[in-house]
Amino acid sequence: MVLLDTHAFIWLVSDPEQLSRAAWKQIRGAAAPAISVVTNWEVALLHKRGRLSLPLPPAAFLERALRHHGIRELPLSREIVLAAVALPDLHADPFDRILVAEAIANKARLISRDRMIAAYPGVTVVW
């Protein structure tokens, strides 16, 4: 399984040339790349705060992007939330901690250029 960090998802949808060659190869080779359900939250927040311009309202953008690229969403569970809290304090961003916990729990390769994420034990990061 391949799990996309928020920036990787946004670049896949809007500017795939921003993805590394290794990231692109992993995404194209995956039967169904995935995002965390919290990626939707992060995209909507970034848009609301003016840090991400979208061609459509967030709900429509996300729906169209997921369907067009065949991306599935991983649900957020109590187990994932608790696993994210239990991770070493390497990263303060709760979204990234959830992604790490989901990648570990699902034995997924996490597509991310965030070097802090790669420092977590037990997670395979591709960039």
TAMO-V964622 format. One record per run of one state. SS is the DSSP state (a for helix, b for strand, c for the rest). FROM is the first residue (numbers start at 1). LEN is the number of residues. If there is no record, write none. Layout:
ss=SS from=FROM len=LEN
ss=SS from=FROM len=LEN
This chain:
ss=c from=1 len=1
ss=b from=2 len=3
ss=c from=5 len=1
ss=a from=6 len=9
ss=c from=15 len=1
ss=a from=16 len=3
ss=c from=19 len=2
ss=a from=21 len=9
ss=c from=30 len=4
ss=b from=34 len=3
ss=a from=37 len=12
ss=c from=49 len=9
ss=a from=58 len=12
ss=c from=70 len=2
ss=b from=72 len=3
ss=c from=75 len=3
ss=a from=78 len=9
ss=c from=87 len=7
ss=a from=94 len=12
ss=c from=106 len=3
ss=b from=109 len=3
ss=c from=112 len=3
ss=a from=115 len=4
ss=c from=119 len=5
ss=b from=124 len=3
ss=c from=127 len=1
